[in-house]
């Protein structure tokens, strides 16, 4: 609480946004909505009169698992959550978010939604990416029908060259973040060169037909 949620916290909003992938204001709004609709998140006392975790603590535990992709047993020391409790926080948080916001936000975007996303320069690109018609085959576990051979091995499907912001789908091949071996360095150099060629070509298309990002 002293780190993020008191009147004069240790860290400001920008640190919270970086670590939890959302603003503190949005997080507190979600906590408020969830607490009002789901009694499980409300703090209650046990038989010994000791109060349990607060709604903020439970949501923090869930959100840290989502933001960092950590296992539930990573929070027994820092947040004092047992593995079972951490899993319960994550499960109930996801159920609550789907129930509260699913109808409005967990759906295919309309043309109006897309216009708002472009206007706001949204960073929620991965969710939009999953809804684009271009990537429907990838969402369904398929990729481009394009055969090629590398080192004597035949591959029947193509791939896209991406970076760390793309989802971990098999059709996206990402450059090594920290290339060490000679083969890794060569691969990274070739990938970056190919991506630059694509970016240049797309830049020309944008200039010619005013295509938006």
N, C-alpha and C positions, 0 to 999 in steps of 0.2 A: 504493500500500500504506500509506504514511504517513497518507494522508487518512482511510482507513476501516478498515484491517485489521490494524494493529499493536495492541499492548496498550493504548497511550494514543493513540488516533487524533486527528486534527485535529477531526473532526466526530463527534458522538454518533449514537446509533441513530435518533433522530427525523429528523435531516437525511438520513440514508441512506434511510429509509422514504419520505420526501417525494420524493426525487430518483429512486428506483428502483422505487417503487410496491410495495415489499415490505420486510419486516424484514431486517436484516443476518443474523440467525440463520437465517432461511429461505433466504436467498441462499446462505450457506455450506453448508447442508445439500444444496441442489441441486447446487452445485459438487462436493461430495463424492460424491454419487450419480453424476453425469455422469462424473467422472474415473475412477471405479471401473469403469464400463461402456464408456466410449468412449476408446480410446487416443489419438484425435486431439487431445483436450484436454490431454493430458499434455505437459509441457515436455520438449523434447529438444534436443540440440546438433546444429548443422550440421557440415559438413566442416571448418570453421575452428575448431570447438570452442566456438562461441558459442551459448549457450542461447537458445531462442526464448521466446515469450510463455508465461506460466504459465496454468493453468486459470482462476484468478481473473480474470486480465486478459482472457482470451478471453470468459468469461461476462459480465464487465462491459461489454465492447464490444457483445455481442449484446443485453444487457438495456437498455443506453442507447438503442440503436436502437428497441427495442420501446417503452420508456417515453416517449421524446421524439418518436418518429415521424420521426427524422432519416435523412438519406441516408448511405450507407456512406462516402462521401468526406469526411464531416465529422470523421473521427477520425484523419486523417493527421498532425495537428499535436498535439493534446492527448494522445492515447493512442499515437501513433506507429504506427498501423495503416495499411497501404495499403488502398486501396478494395477490392481483390480479397480481402485477408485479412479485412477487416471483413465482407464479404458471406459469406465462408466461415464466420466465427464465427456469424453470424445463422442461416445455413442449418443448420449442424450443431447449434446450440443448440436450434432448434425441432424438429429430428428427434429429438434426445435426449430432450427434454421429452415429446414425444408417445409415444416408446417407453417411457419410464420411468413416466409418470404417466397416460397416456391411458386405460387401462382403468378406473382408479379415479376420475379427475377430469374427463376430457373426454367426458362422457356426460350424458344427461338425468338430472336429480336425482330421487331417490326421495322418498317422503313423509318418510322418516327424515332424508334430507339436508336437505330444506327446513326441517324442524323445527330441525335443528342450526344452519342459517343464521340463522333468526329468533332463536334463543336467543343466538347469538354476535353478533347485530347486524352481520352481515358487510357489508363494503364492496364485496364482489364482485358488485354489483348488475347490472352489464352482462351477465355470463355467465348469471345467473339470468334476466334479461330476455329473452335470446335463446332460452331454453328454454320460456318461458311459452306456453301454447296460444293466448293472445290475440294473440301476435305472430308466429305461424307464417306467415301470409300475407306479413308484412313481411320475414321472413328469406328467403322465397322470391322476393323482388323485387316483391311486390304490396302494396297498401295498401287502405284503405277504398273501397268502391264508393259514392261520393257526389259528385254533380256540383255545381259552383258556378261563378260568373262573377266575375272581378275585372278592372276596367279594360277591359271589353269582351272579355276572353279567357276561353274556357271551359276549365275543368279538370274532368276526369272522376273524379279520385280525391281523397279527403280527406286530412287530415294530423293529426298530434298536435302539440300545443304542448309543447315540452320545454326543458330548459336544457343547459348544457355537459356534464353527466354522462351524457347519452344518446348512443348510438352515432351515427355520421354517416350515417344512413339517410335517404333522400329523404322518407320519411313523417313525419320529425320536423322541425318548423320551430322554430328556436331564435331567441331574441331577440338583437339585436346586443349584443355584449359592451361595445363602446364606440361608442355612437351619436353621430354628428357632424351629419350632414345632417338637415334638418327632417323629411323622410319617415321616416328611420331612427328618430328620436326618437318620432314618432307611432306607428310600428309597434311599437316596444318598449313604449310605454305601454299600447297595446291588448292586446298579448300578455300582459303582466304582469297586467293587469286580468282577462283571461279565465282565466289560471292561478289567480289568487286565488279566483275564483268556483268553479272546480273543486275547489280545496283546501277551501273552506268546505263545499261539498256533500259531499265525501268525509269531512270531519270529522263531519258529522251522521250519515252512514251508520255510521261507526266507533262513535259513541256509542250508536246505536240497536241495532246488531247485533254489537257488539264485534268488528268486522273489524280484523285486525292490519295493520300497515304492510307 
